[in-house]
Amino acid sequence: MRKLITCKCDHCQTEFQKPESEYKRNLKLGRENFCTRSCSGKAHAKFVKDLPKYNIAVHAGNQSDEYTPFRYYLKNVNNKVYVLTQAYN
Ligand SMILES: [Zn+2]
C-alpha cells in the first residue's frame, strides 16, 4: 500500500488524503492538487475563463486577393465548360 499524506485542495481548501508519490510528482511538475475531479474541472474552467481571448477576426480574410470575389464563378465556369464540351462533342 502506498503511503498517504493529508493535503489541502487548491480549489476549495478542503483537506484530503492522497498518495505521497502523487503529491510529490505534482509538486515537481508544478501542478496543483485537487480533492476531486469535480474540483479539478472547476479550477480548469476558471483558468480557461481568465485566459486572454483570441480574436480570430484579426486574421480573417488575410488570404484574399484581387480575384477573391470571382473565385466561385471561375470554378463553376470551368465545370460548365467541361459539361458543355462533353454534351456537344
Ligand atoms: Zn476541492
PDB file of the backbone (N, CA, C, O) and the ligand in Angstrom, with CONECT records:
HET     ZN  A 101       1
ATOM      1  N   MET A   1       0.841  -1.191   0.000  1.00  0.00           N
ATOM      2  CA  MET A   1       0.000   0.000   0.000  1.00  0.00           C
ATOM      3  C   MET A   1       0.880   1.247   0.000  1.00  0.00           C
ATOM      4  O   MET A   1       1.895   1.321   0.692  1.00  0.00           O
ATOM      5  N   ARG A   2       0.454   2.222  -0.802  1.00  0.00           N
ATOM      6  CA  ARG A   2       1.229   3.458  -0.895  1.00  0.00           C
ATOM      7  C   ARG A   2       0.998   4.336   0.329  1.00  0.00           C
ATOM      8  O   ARG A   2      -0.084   4.350   0.916  1.00  0.00           O
ATOM      9  N   LYS A   3       2.043   5.061   0.692  1.00  0.00           N
ATOM     10  CA  LYS A   3       1.961   5.967   1.839  1.00  0.00           C
ATOM     11  C   LYS A   3       1.084   7.168   1.498  1.00  0.00           C
ATOM     12  O   LYS A   3       1.286   7.826   0.477  1.00  0.00           O
ATOM     13  N   LEU A   4       0.106   7.447   2.363  1.00  0.00           N
ATOM     14  CA  LEU A   4      -0.806   8.571   2.122  1.00  0.00           C
ATOM     15  C   LEU A   4      -0.390   9.794   2.927  1.00  0.00           C
ATOM     16  O   LEU A   4       0.146   9.662   4.027  1.00  0.00           O
ATOM     17  N   ILE A   5      -0.635  10.981   2.383  1.00  0.00           N
ATOM     18  CA  ILE A   5      -0.427  12.206   3.141  1.00  0.00           C
ATOM     19  C   ILE A   5      -1.708  13.032   3.077  1.00  0.00           C
ATOM     20  O   ILE A   5      -2.532  12.850   2.181  1.00  0.00           O
ATOM     21  N   THR A   6      -1.863  13.930   4.024  1.00  0.00           N
ATOM     22  CA  THR A   6      -3.010  14.834   4.033  1.00  0.00           C
ATOM     23  C   THR A   6      -2.585  16.171   3.444  1.00  0.00           C
ATOM     24  O   THR A   6      -1.614  16.780   3.893  1.00  0.00           O
ATOM     25  N   CYS A   7      -3.322  16.621   2.435  1.00  0.00           N
ATOM     26  CA  CYS A   7      -3.002  17.924   1.844  1.00  0.00           C
ATOM     27  C   CYS A   7      -4.286  18.710   1.591  1.00  0.00           C
ATOM     28  O   CYS A   7      -5.390  18.180   1.706  1.00  0.00           O
ATOM     29  N   LYS A   8      -4.116  19.981   1.243  1.00  0.00           N
ATOM     30  CA  LYS A   8      -5.256  20.861   1.022  1.00  0.00           C
ATOM     31  C   LYS A   8      -5.553  20.979  -0.466  1.00  0.00           C
ATOM     32  O   LYS A   8      -4.644  21.046  -1.294  1.00  0.00           O
ATOM     33  N   CYS A   9      -6.843  21.003  -0.790  1.00  0.00           N
ATOM     34  CA  CYS A   9      -7.261  21.184  -2.181  1.00  0.00           C
ATOM     35  C   CYS A   9      -6.939  22.615  -2.611  1.00  0.00           C
ATOM     36  O   CYS A   9      -7.186  23.560  -1.861  1.00  0.00           O
ATOM     37  N   ASP A  10      -6.388  22.776  -3.819  1.00  0.00           N
ATOM     38  CA  ASP A  10      -6.026  24.107  -4.304  1.00  0.00           C
ATOM     39  C   ASP A  10      -7.224  24.899  -4.811  1.00  0.00           C
ATOM     40  O   ASP A  10      -7.098  26.078  -5.141  1.00  0.00           O
ATOM     41  N   HIS A  11      -8.390  24.252  -4.874  1.00  0.00           N
ATOM     42  CA  HIS A  11      -9.581  24.982  -5.317  1.00  0.00           C
ATOM     43  C   HIS A  11     -10.500  25.328  -4.149  1.00  0.00           C
ATOM     44  O   HIS A  11     -10.860  26.491  -3.963  1.00  0.00           O
ATOM     45  N   CYS A  12     -10.889  24.296  -3.345  1.00  0.00           N
ATOM     46  CA  CYS A  12     -11.877  24.532  -2.287  1.00  0.00           C
ATOM     47  C   CYS A  12     -11.271  24.528  -0.878  1.00  0.00           C
ATOM     48  O   CYS A  12     -12.001  24.696   0.099  1.00  0.00           O
ATOM     49  N   GLN A  13      -9.952  24.338  -0.757  1.00  0.00           N
ATOM     50  CA  GLN A  13      -9.225  24.361   0.523  1.00  0.00           C
ATOM     51  C   GLN A  13      -9.641  23.245   1.487  1.00  0.00           C
ATOM     52  O   GLN A  13      -9.355  23.341   2.681  1.00  0.00           O
ATOM     53  N   THR A  14     -10.306  22.190   1.004  1.00  0.00           N
ATOM     54  CA  THR A  14     -10.673  21.043   1.838  1.00  0.00           C
ATOM     55  C   THR A  14      -9.450  20.152   2.036  1.00  0.00           C
ATOM     56  O   THR A  14      -8.639  19.985   1.125  1.00  0.00           O
ATOM     57  N   GLU A  15      -9.327  19.583   3.234  1.00  0.00           N
ATOM     58  CA  GLU A  15      -8.228  18.655   3.469  1.00  0.00           C
ATOM     59  C   GLU A  15      -8.625  17.270   2.994  1.00  0.00           C
ATOM     60  O   GLU A  15      -9.754  16.831   3.216  1.00  0.00           O
ATOM     61  N   PHE A  16      -7.700  16.584   2.341  1.00  0.00           N
ATOM     62  CA  PHE A  16      -7.981  15.239   1.832  1.00  0.00           C
ATOM     63  C   PHE A  16      -6.693  14.443   1.805  1.00  0.00           C
ATOM     64  O   PHE A  16      -5.598  14.991   1.928  1.00  0.00           O
ATOM     65  N   GLN A  17      -6.848  13.124   1.640  1.00  0.00           N
ATOM     66  CA  GLN A  17      -5.679  12.252   1.612  1.00  0.00           C
ATOM     67  C   GLN A  17      -5.354  11.856   0.189  1.00  0.00           C
ATOM     68  O   GLN A  17      -6.226  11.679  -0.662  1.00  0.00           O
ATOM     69  N   LYS A  18      -4.034  11.724  -0.031  1.00  0.00           N
ATOM     70  CA  LYS A  18      -3.565  11.427  -1.378  1.00  0.00           C
ATOM     71  C   LYS A  18      -2.243  10.687  -1.249  1.00  0.00           C
ATOM     72  O   LYS A  18      -1.493  10.952  -0.310  1.00  0.00           O
ATOM     73  N   PRO A  19      -1.925   9.750  -2.174  1.00  0.00           N
ATOM     74  CA  PRO A  19      -0.629   9.090  -2.116  1.00  0.00           C
ATOM     75  C   PRO A  19       0.504  10.121  -2.184  1.00  0.00           C
ATOM     76  O   PRO A  19       0.473  11.039  -3.004  1.00  0.00           O
ATOM     77  N   GLU A  20       1.499   9.955  -1.312  1.00  0.00           N
ATOM     78  CA  GLU A  20       2.587  10.919  -1.224  1.00  0.00           C
ATOM     79  C   GLU A  20       3.354  11.028  -2.541  1.00  0.00           C
ATOM     80  O   GLU A  20       3.814  12.107  -2.915  1.00  0.00           O
ATOM     81  N   SER A  21       3.486   9.890  -3.241  1.00  0.00           N
ATOM     82  CA  SER A  21       4.230   9.909  -4.505  1.00  0.00           C
ATOM     83  C   SER A  21       3.538  10.798  -5.534  1.00  0.00           C
ATOM     84  O   SER A  21       4.198  11.510  -6.292  1.00  0.00           O
ATOM     85  N   GLU A  22       2.197  10.753  -5.558  1.00  0.00           N
ATOM     86  CA  GLU A  22       1.438  11.598  -6.492  1.00  0.00           C
ATOM     87  C   GLU A  22       1.612  13.071  -6.141  1.00  0.00           C
ATOM     88  O   GLU A  22       1.784  13.925  -7.010  1.00  0.00           O
ATOM     89  N   TYR A  23       1.561  13.343  -4.825  1.00  0.00           N
ATOM     90  CA  TYR A  23       1.713  14.725  -4.368  1.00  0.00           C
ATOM     91  C   TYR A  23       3.082  15.274  -4.771  1.00  0.00           C
ATOM     92  O   TYR A  23       3.197  16.392  -5.272  1.00  0.00           O
ATOM     93  N   LYS A  24       4.126  14.454  -4.538  1.00  0.00           N
ATOM     94  CA  LYS A  24       5.493  14.884  -4.873  1.00  0.00           C
ATOM     95  C   LYS A  24       5.658  15.076  -6.373  1.00  0.00           C
ATOM     96  O   LYS A  24       6.337  16.000  -6.822  1.00  0.00           O
ATOM     97  N   ARG A  25       5.029  14.195  -7.142  1.00  0.00           N
ATOM     98  CA  ARG A  25       5.133  14.298  -8.607  1.00  0.00           C
ATOM     99  C   ARG A  25       4.484  15.602  -9.082  1.00  0.00           C
ATOM    100  O   ARG A  25       5.040  16.302  -9.929  1.00  0.00           O
ATOM    101  N   ASN A  26       3.293  15.930  -8.527  1.00  0.00           N
ATOM    102  CA  ASN A  26       2.632  17.189  -8.891  1.00  0.00           C
ATOM    103  C   ASN A  26       3.478  18.391  -8.506  1.00  0.00           C
ATOM    104  O   ASN A  26       3.562  19.372  -9.245  1.00  0.00           O
ATOM    105  N   LEU A  27       4.109  18.301  -7.328  1.00  0.00           N
ATOM    106  CA  LEU A  27       4.959  19.398  -6.852  1.00  0.00           C
ATOM    107  C   LEU A  27       6.135  19.613  -7.810  1.00  0.00           C
ATOM    108  O   LEU A  27       6.481  20.743  -8.155  1.00  0.00           O
ATOM    109  N   LYS A  28       6.739  18.490  -8.228  1.00  0.00           N
ATOM    110  CA  LYS A  28       7.896  18.523  -9.109  1.00  0.00           C
ATOM    111  C   LYS A  28       7.541  19.113 -10.471  1.00  0.00           C
ATOM    112  O   LYS A  28       8.332  19.847 -11.064  1.00  0.00           O
ATOM    113  N   LEU A  29       6.336  18.785 -10.963  1.00  0.00           N
ATOM    114  CA  LEU A  29       5.911  19.249 -12.285  1.00  0.00           C
ATOM    115  C   LEU A  29       5.186  20.590 -12.237  1.00  0.00           C
ATOM    116  O   LEU A  29       4.739  21.099 -13.265  1.00  0.00           O
ATOM    117  N   GLY A  30       5.071  21.167 -11.021  1.00  0.00           N
ATOM    118  CA  GLY A  30       4.421  22.464 -10.887  1.00  0.00           C
ATOM    119  C   GLY A  30       2.924  22.415 -11.043  1.00  0.00           C
ATOM    120  O   GLY A  30       2.309  23.404 -11.440  1.00  0.00           O
ATOM    121  N   ARG A  31       2.314  21.261 -10.733  1.00  0.00           N
ATOM    122  CA  ARG A  31       0.868  21.117 -10.849  1.00  0.00           C
ATOM    123  C   ARG A  31       0.206  21.341  -9.501  1.00  0.00           C
ATOM    124  O   ARG A  31       0.857  21.312  -8.456  1.00  0.00           O
ATOM    125  N   GLU A  32      -1.125  21.570  -9.546  1.00  0.00           N
ATOM    126  CA  GLU A  32      -1.890  21.742  -8.318  1.00  0.00           C
ATOM    127  C   GLU A  32      -2.505  20.407  -7.905  1.00  0.00           C
ATOM    128  O   GLU A  32      -2.586  19.472  -8.700  1.00  0.00           O
ATOM    129  N   ASN A  33      -2.941  20.338  -6.628  1.00  0.00           N
ATOM    130  CA  ASN A  33      -3.584  19.130  -6.107  1.00  0.00           C
ATOM    131  C   ASN A  33      -5.043  19.428  -5.799  1.00  0.00           C
ATOM    132  O   ASN A  33      -5.356  20.442  -5.176  1.00  0.00           O
ATOM    133  N   PHE A  34      -5.941  18.542  -6.236  1.00  0.00           N
ATOM    134  CA  PHE A  34      -7.371  18.742  -6.024  1.00  0.00           C
ATOM    135  C   PHE A  34      -7.972  17.544  -5.312  1.00  0.00           C
ATOM    136  O   PHE A  34      -7.507  16.414  -5.461  1.00  0.00           O
ATOM    137  N   CYS A  35      -9.047  17.819  -4.513  1.00  0.00           N
ATOM    138  CA  CYS A  35      -9.682  16.749  -3.735  1.00  0.00           C
ATOM    139  C   CYS A  35     -10.490  15.821  -4.634  1.00  0.00           C
ATOM    140  O   CYS A  35     -10.497  14.609  -4.419  1.00  0.00           O
ATOM    141  N   THR A  36     -11.169  16.371  -5.634  1.00  0.00           N
ATOM    142  CA  THR A  36     -11.993  15.551  -6.531  1.00  0.00           C
ATOM    143  C   THR A  36     -11.769  15.982  -7.975  1.00  0.00           C
ATOM    144  O   THR A  36     -11.179  17.031  -8.236  1.00  0.00           O
ATOM    145  N   ARG A  37     -12.243  15.167  -8.905  1.00  0.00           N
ATOM    146  CA  ARG A  37     -12.170  15.533 -10.318  1.00  0.00           C
ATOM    147  C   ARG A  37     -13.062  16.732 -10.593  1.00  0.00           C
ATOM    148  O   ARG A  37     -12.778  17.545 -11.472  1.00  0.00           O
ATOM    149  N   SER A  38     -14.143  16.832  -9.829  1.00  0.00           N
ATOM    150  CA  SER A  38     -15.055  17.972  -9.964  1.00  0.00           C
ATOM    151  C   SER A  38     -14.331  19.277  -9.643  1.00  0.00           C
ATOM    152  O   SER A  38     -14.482  20.263 -10.365  1.00  0.00           O
ATOM    153  N   CYS A  39     -13.545  19.289  -8.564  1.00  0.00           N
ATOM    154  CA  CYS A  39     -12.769  20.464  -8.178  1.00  0.00           C
ATOM    155  C   CYS A  39     -11.734  20.785  -9.252  1.00  0.00           C
ATOM    156  O   CYS A  39     -11.511  21.951  -9.579  1.00  0.00           O
ATOM    157  N   SER A  40     -11.109  19.756  -9.796  1.00  0.00           N
ATOM    158  CA  SER A  40     -10.125  19.948 -10.857  1.00  0.00           C
ATOM    159  C   SER A  40     -10.769  20.607 -12.067  1.00  0.00           C
ATOM    160  O   SER A  40     -10.190  21.509 -12.673  1.00  0.00           O
ATOM    161  N   GLY A  41     -11.972  20.152 -12.416  1.00  0.00           N
ATOM    162  CA  GLY A  41     -12.697  20.720 -13.546  1.00  0.00           C
ATOM    163  C   GLY A  41     -13.058  22.168 -13.322  1.00  0.00           C
ATOM    164  O   GLY A  41     -12.924  22.998 -14.221  1.00  0.00           O
ATOM    165  N   LYS A  42     -13.525  22.476 -12.100  1.00  0.00           N
ATOM    166  CA  LYS A  42     -13.904  23.857 -11.785  1.00  0.00           C
ATOM    167  C   LYS A  42     -12.685  24.775 -11.856  1.00  0.00           C
ATOM    168  O   LYS A  42     -12.767  25.892 -12.367  1.00  0.00           O
ATOM    169  N   ALA A  43     -11.546  24.291 -11.334  1.00  0.00           N
ATOM    170  CA  ALA A  43     -10.322  25.095 -11.362  1.00  0.00           C
ATOM    171  C   ALA A  43      -9.878  25.323 -12.800  1.00  0.00           C
ATOM    172  O   ALA A  43      -9.439  26.418 -13.151  1.00  0.00           O
ATOM    173  N   HIS A  44      -9.993  24.273 -13.648  1.00  0.00           N
ATOM    174  CA  HIS A  44      -9.596  24.410 -15.048  1.00  0.00           C
ATOM    175  C   HIS A  44     -10.528  25.378 -15.777  1.00  0.00           C
ATOM    176  O   HIS A  44     -10.073  26.180 -16.594  1.00  0.00           O
ATOM    177  N   ALA A  45     -11.828  25.307 -15.487  1.00  0.00           N
ATOM    178  CA  ALA A  45     -12.792  26.217 -16.120  1.00  0.00           C
ATOM    179  C   ALA A  45     -12.454  27.662 -15.788  1.00  0.00           C
ATOM    180  O   ALA A  45     -12.538  28.543 -16.644  1.00  0.00           O
ATOM    181  N   LYS A  46     -12.070  27.898 -14.536  1.00  0.00           N
ATOM    182  CA  LYS A  46     -11.696  29.255 -14.102  1.00  0.00           C
ATOM    183  C   LYS A  46     -10.418  29.694 -14.825  1.00  0.00           C
ATOM    184  O   LYS A  46     -10.292  30.841 -15.254  1.00  0.00           O
ATOM    185  N   PHE A  47      -9.466  28.743 -14.951  1.00  0.00           N
ATOM    186  CA  PHE A  47      -8.205  29.042 -15.627  1.00  0.00           C
ATOM    187  C   PHE A  47      -8.447  29.427 -17.085  1.00  0.00           C
ATOM    188  O   PHE A  47      -7.874  30.397 -17.581  1.00  0.00           O
ATOM    189  N   VAL A  48      -9.298  28.664 -17.765  1.00  0.00           N
ATOM    190  CA  VAL A  48      -9.599  28.926 -19.175  1.00  0.00           C
ATOM    191  C   VAL A  48     -10.323  30.264 -19.330  1.00  0.00           C
ATOM    192  O   VAL A  48     -10.074  31.012 -20.275  1.00  0.00           O
ATOM    193  N   LYS A  49     -11.232  30.555 -18.377  1.00  0.00           N
ATOM    194  CA  LYS A  49     -12.003  31.796 -18.438  1.00  0.00           C
ATOM    195  C   LYS A  49     -11.094  33.019 -18.288  1.00  0.00           C
ATOM    196  O   LYS A  49     -11.358  34.067 -18.878  1.00  0.00           O
ATOM    197  N   ASP A  50     -10.019  32.884 -17.493  1.00  0.00           N
ATOM    198  CA  ASP A  50      -9.110  34.000 -17.250  1.00  0.00           C
ATOM    199  C   ASP A  50      -8.058  34.178 -18.346  1.00  0.00           C
ATOM    200  O   ASP A  50      -7.322  35.165 -18.339  1.00  0.00           O
ATOM    201  N   LEU A  51      -7.980  33.220 -19.299  1.00  0.00           N
ATOM    202  CA  LEU A  51      -7.016  33.347 -20.388  1.00  0.00           C
ATOM    203  C   LEU A  51      -7.399  34.526 -21.276  1.00  0.00           C
ATOM    204  O   LEU A  51      -8.584  34.835 -21.407  1.00  0.00           O
ATOM    205  N   PRO A  52      -6.415  35.192 -21.890  1.00  0.00           N
ATOM    206  CA  PRO A  52      -6.760  36.265 -22.822  1.00  0.00           C
ATOM    207  C   PRO A  52      -7.513  35.698 -24.028  1.00  0.00           C
ATOM    208  O   PRO A  52      -7.176  34.630 -24.539  1.00  0.00           O
ATOM    209  N   LYS A  53      -8.521  36.421 -24.466  1.00  0.00           N
ATOM    210  CA  LYS A  53      -9.358  35.932 -25.572  1.00  0.00           C
ATOM    211  C   LYS A  53      -8.609  36.096 -26.892  1.00  0.00           C
ATOM    212  O   LYS A  53      -8.002  37.134 -27.153  1.00  0.00           O
ATOM    213  N   TYR A  54      -8.666  35.044 -27.723  1.00  0.00           N
ATOM    214  CA  TYR A  54      -8.044  35.095 -29.042  1.00  0.00           C
ATOM    215  C   TYR A  54      -9.073  35.607 -30.035  1.00  0.00           C
ATOM    216  O   TYR A  54     -10.146  35.022 -30.184  1.00  0.00           O
ATOM    217  N   ASN A  55      -8.748  36.697 -30.713  1.00  0.00           N
ATOM    218  CA  ASN A  55      -9.677  37.302 -31.669  1.00  0.00           C
ATOM    219  C   ASN A  55      -9.316  36.870 -33.080  1.00  0.00           C
ATOM    220  O   ASN A  55      -8.377  37.402 -33.674  1.00  0.00           O
ATOM    221  N   ILE A  56     -10.062  35.902 -33.625  1.00  0.00           N
ATOM    222  CA  ILE A  56      -9.762  35.367 -34.957  1.00  0.00           C
ATOM    223  C   ILE A  56     -10.112  36.369 -36.049  1.00  0.00           C
ATOM    224  O   ILE A  56      -9.617  36.256 -37.170  1.00  0.00           O
ATOM    225  N   ALA A  57     -10.963  37.351 -35.736  1.00  0.00           N
ATOM    226  CA  ALA A  57     -11.363  38.345 -36.732  1.00  0.00           C
ATOM    227  C   ALA A  57     -10.181  39.179 -37.208  1.00  0.00           C
ATOM    228  O   ALA A  57     -10.215  39.756 -38.295  1.00  0.00           O
ATOM    229  N   VAL A  58      -9.119  39.239 -36.375  1.00  0.00           N
ATOM    230  CA  VAL A  58      -7.918  39.979 -36.759  1.00  0.00           C
ATOM    231  C   VAL A  58      -7.289  39.354 -38.006  1.00  0.00           C
ATOM    232  O   VAL A  58      -6.737  40.052 -38.857  1.00  0.00           O
ATOM    233  N   HIS A  59      -7.387  38.009 -38.097  1.00  0.00           N
ATOM    234  CA  HIS A  59      -6.747  37.295 -39.199  1.00  0.00           C
ATOM    235  C   HIS A  59      -7.713  36.915 -40.304  1.00  0.00           C
ATOM    236  O   HIS A  59      -7.288  36.325 -41.297  1.00  0.00           O
ATOM    237  N   ALA A  60      -8.991  37.226 -40.174  1.00  0.00           N
ATOM    238  CA  ALA A  60      -9.997  36.810 -41.153  1.00  0.00           C
ATOM    239  C   ALA A  60      -9.746  37.500 -42.485  1.00  0.00           C
ATOM    240  O   ALA A  60      -9.513  38.708 -42.531  1.00  0.00           O
ATOM    241  N   GLY A  61      -9.793  36.737 -43.560  1.00  0.00           N
ATOM    242  CA  GLY A  61      -9.664  37.298 -44.903  1.00  0.00           C
ATOM    243  C   GLY A  61      -8.256  37.695 -45.273  1.00  0.00           C
ATOM    244  O   GLY A  61      -8.071  38.468 -46.213  1.00  0.00           O
ATOM    245  N   ASN A  62      -7.249  37.193 -44.568  1.00  0.00           N
ATOM    246  CA  ASN A  62      -5.875  37.591 -44.886  1.00  0.00           C
ATOM    247  C   ASN A  62      -5.321  36.846 -46.094  1.00  0.00           C
ATOM    248  O   ASN A  62      -4.200  37.124 -46.523  1.00  0.00           O
ATOM    249  N   GLN A  63      -6.090  35.897 -46.657  1.00  0.00           N
ATOM    250  CA  GLN A  63      -5.637  35.200 -47.861  1.00  0.00           C
ATOM    251  C   GLN A  63      -6.339  35.725 -49.106  1.00  0.00           C
ATOM    252  O   GLN A  63      -6.151  35.177 -50.192  1.00  0.00           O
ATOM    253  N   SER A  64      -7.138  36.766 -48.974  1.00  0.00           N
ATOM    254  CA  SER A  64      -7.890  37.255 -50.127  1.00  0.00           C
ATOM    255  C   SER A  64      -6.990  38.082 -51.046  1.00  0.00           C
ATOM    256  O   SER A  64      -6.052  38.732 -50.585  1.00  0.00           O
ATOM    257  N   ASP A  65      -7.279  38.052 -52.344  1.00  0.00           N
ATOM    258  CA  ASP A  65      -6.548  38.863 -53.306  1.00  0.00           C
ATOM    259  C   ASP A  65      -7.553  39.515 -54.252  1.00  0.00           C
ATOM    260  O   ASP A  65      -8.752  39.506 -53.973  1.00  0.00           O
ATOM    261  N   GLU A  66      -7.082  40.085 -55.378  1.00  0.00           N
ATOM    262  CA  GLU A  66      -7.985  40.815 -56.279  1.00  0.00           C
ATOM    263  C   GLU A  66      -8.994  39.898 -56.966  1.00  0.00           C
ATOM    264  O   GLU A  66     -10.027  40.383 -57.429  1.00  0.00           O
ATOM    265  N   TYR A  67      -8.732  38.574 -57.051  1.00  0.00           N
ATOM    266  CA  TYR A  67      -9.638  37.656 -57.725  1.00  0.00           C
ATOM    267  C   TYR A  67     -10.625  36.977 -56.788  1.00  0.00           C
ATOM    268  O   TYR A  67     -11.505  36.239 -57.233  1.00  0.00           O
ATOM    269  N   THR A  68     -10.478  37.229 -55.485  1.00  0.00           N
ATOM    270  CA  THR A  68     -11.315  36.545 -54.499  1.00  0.00           C
ATOM    271  C   THR A  68     -12.821  36.626 -54.793  1.00  0.00           C
ATOM    272  O   THR A  68     -13.498  35.604 -54.683  1.00  0.00           O
ATOM    273  N   PRO A  69     -13.381  37.800 -55.165  1.00  0.00           N
ATOM    274  CA  PRO A  69     -14.823  37.843 -55.430  1.00  0.00           C
ATOM    275  C   PRO A  69     -15.225  36.972 -56.619  1.00  0.00           C
ATOM    276  O   PRO A  69     -16.396  36.610 -56.732  1.00  0.00           O
ATOM    277  N   PHE A  70     -14.292  36.623 -57.511  1.00  0.00           N
ATOM    278  CA  PHE A  70     -14.629  35.882 -58.728  1.00  0.00           C
ATOM    279  C   PHE A  70     -14.258  34.412 -58.665  1.00  0.00           C
ATOM    280  O   PHE A  70     -14.536  33.670 -59.607  1.00  0.00           O
ATOM    281  N   ARG A  71     -13.634  33.970 -57.573  1.00  0.00           N
ATOM    282  CA  ARG A  71     -13.166  32.580 -57.476  1.00  0.00           C
ATOM    283  C   ARG A  71     -14.311  31.585 -57.640  1.00  0.00           C
ATOM    284  O   ARG A  71     -14.163  30.573 -58.326  1.00  0.00           O
ATOM    285  N   TYR A  72     -15.448  31.868 -57.014  1.00  0.00           N
ATOM    286  CA  TYR A  72     -16.603  30.978 -57.095  1.00  0.00           C
ATOM    287  C   TYR A  72     -17.032  30.796 -58.553  1.00  0.00           C
ATOM    288  O   TYR A  72     -17.283  29.672 -58.987  1.00  0.00           O
ATOM    289  N   TYR A  73     -17.119  31.894 -59.312  1.00  0.00           N
ATOM    290  CA  TYR A  73     -17.577  31.846 -60.697  1.00  0.00           C
ATOM    291  C   TYR A  73     -16.546  31.193 -61.595  1.00  0.00           C
ATOM    292  O   TYR A  73     -16.904  30.422 -62.486  1.00  0.00           O
ATOM    293  N   LEU A  74     -15.258  31.490 -61.374  1.00  0.00           N
ATOM    294  CA  LEU A  74     -14.211  30.859 -62.168  1.00  0.00           C
ATOM    295  C   LEU A  74     -14.260  29.337 -62.026  1.00  0.00           C
ATOM    296  O   LEU A  74     -14.112  28.610 -63.008  1.00  0.00           O
ATOM    297  N   LYS A  75     -14.464  28.874 -60.828  1.00  0.00           N
ATOM    298  CA  LYS A  75     -14.525  27.439 -60.559  1.00  0.00           C
ATOM    299  C   LYS A  75     -15.698  26.809 -61.303  1.00  0.00           C
ATOM    300  O   LYS A  75     -15.557  25.757 -61.927  1.00  0.00           O
ATOM    301  N   ASN A  76     -16.869  27.470 -61.229  1.00  0.00           N
ATOM    302  CA  ASN A  76     -18.061  26.912 -61.860  1.00  0.00           C
ATOM    303  C   ASN A  76     -18.024  27.025 -63.373  1.00  0.00           C
ATOM    304  O   ASN A  76     -18.566  26.160 -64.061  1.00  0.00           O
ATOM    305  N   VAL A  77     -17.391  28.079 -63.920  1.00  0.00           N
ATOM    306  CA  VAL A  77     -17.248  28.200 -65.367  1.00  0.00           C
ATOM    307  C   VAL A  77     -16.455  27.012 -65.891  1.00  0.00           C
ATOM    308  O   VAL A  77     -16.828  26.423 -66.905  1.00  0.00           O
ATOM    309  N   ASN A  78     -15.380  26.654 -65.225  1.00  0.00           N
ATOM    310  CA  ASN A  78     -14.587  25.506 -65.663  1.00  0.00           C
ATOM    311  C   ASN A  78     -15.428  24.242 -65.676  1.00  0.00           C
ATOM    312  O   ASN A  78     -15.325  23.450 -66.613  1.00  0.00           O
ATOM    313  N   ASN A  79     -16.255  24.032 -64.663  1.00  0.00           N
ATOM    314  CA  ASN A  79     -17.112  22.854 -64.633  1.00  0.00           C
ATOM    315  C   ASN A  79     -18.109  22.875 -65.784  1.00  0.00           C
ATOM    316  O   ASN A  79     -18.361  21.841 -66.402  1.00  0.00           O
ATOM    317  N   LYS A  80     -18.687  24.056 -66.080  1.00  0.00           N
ATOM    318  CA  LYS A  80     -19.698  24.150 -67.130  1.00  0.00           C
ATOM    319  C   LYS A  80     -19.069  23.921 -68.500  1.00  0.00           C
ATOM    320  O   LYS A  80     -19.667  23.265 -69.353  1.00  0.00           O
ATOM    321  N   VAL A  81     -17.875  24.452 -68.717  1.00  0.00           N
ATOM    322  CA  VAL A  81     -17.191  24.240 -69.991  1.00  0.00           C
ATOM    323  C   VAL A  81     -16.960  22.754 -70.194  1.00  0.00           C
ATOM    324  O   VAL A  81     -17.125  22.248 -71.304  1.00  0.00           O
ATOM    325  N   TYR A  82     -16.586  22.059 -69.152  1.00  0.00           N
ATOM    326  CA  TYR A  82     -16.365  20.612 -69.257  1.00  0.00           C
ATOM    327  C   TYR A  82     -17.650  19.896 -69.620  1.00  0.00           C
ATOM    328  O   TYR A  82     -17.651  19.026 -70.491  1.00  0.00           O
ATOM    329  N   VAL A  83     -18.753  20.251 -68.959  1.00  0.00           N
ATOM    330  CA  VAL A  83     -20.050  19.618 -69.219  1.00  0.00           C
ATOM    331  C   VAL A  83     -20.496  19.894 -70.637  1.00  0.00           C
ATOM    332  O   VAL A  83     -20.973  18.988 -71.320  1.00  0.00           O
ATOM    333  N   LEU A  84     -20.348  21.149 -71.102  1.00  0.00           N
ATOM    334  CA  LEU A  84     -20.778  21.524 -72.449  1.00  0.00           C
ATOM    335  C   LEU A  84     -19.959  20.810 -73.507  1.00  0.00           C
ATOM    336  O   LEU A  84     -20.513  20.332 -74.497  1.00  0.00           O
ATOM    337  N   THR A  85     -18.637  20.728 -73.316  1.00  0.00           N
ATOM    338  CA  THR A  85     -17.810  20.050 -74.303  1.00  0.00           C
ATOM    339  C   THR A  85     -18.141  18.558 -74.363  1.00  0.00           C
ATOM    340  O   THR A  85     -18.035  17.944 -75.425  1.00  0.00           O
ATOM    341  N   GLN A  86     -18.535  17.980 -73.253  1.00  0.00           N
ATOM    342  CA  GLN A  86     -18.924  16.569 -73.249  1.00  0.00           C
ATOM    343  C   GLN A  86     -20.249  16.378 -73.962  1.00  0.00           C
ATOM    344  O   GLN A  86     -20.434  15.376 -74.651  1.00  0.00           O
ATOM    345  N   ALA A  87     -21.203  17.346 -73.809  1.00  0.00           N
ATOM    346  CA  ALA A  87     -22.545  17.213 -74.362  1.00  0.00           C
ATOM    347  C   ALA A  87     -22.582  17.459 -75.849  1.00  0.00           C
ATOM    348  O   ALA A  87     -23.340  16.801 -76.561  1.00  0.00           O
ATOM    349  N   TYR A  88     -21.770  18.408 -76.349  1.00  0.00           N
ATOM    350  CA  TYR A  88     -21.871  18.802 -77.758  1.00  0.00           C
ATOM    351  C   TYR A  88     -20.769  18.225 -78.621  1.00  0.00           C
ATOM    352  O   TYR A  88     -20.619  18.641 -79.770  1.00  0.00           O
ATOM    353  N   ASN A  89     -20.008  17.302 -78.123  1.00  0.00           N
ATOM    354  CA  ASN A  89     -18.991  16.673 -78.975  1.00  0.00           C
ATOM    355  C   ASN A  89     -19.314  15.198 -79.170  1.00  0.00           C
ATOM    356  O   ASN A  89     -18.578  14.490 -79.856  1.00  0.00           O
TER     357      ASN A  89
HETATM  358 ZN    ZN A 101     -11.592  20.665  -3.711  1.00  0.00          ZN2+
END
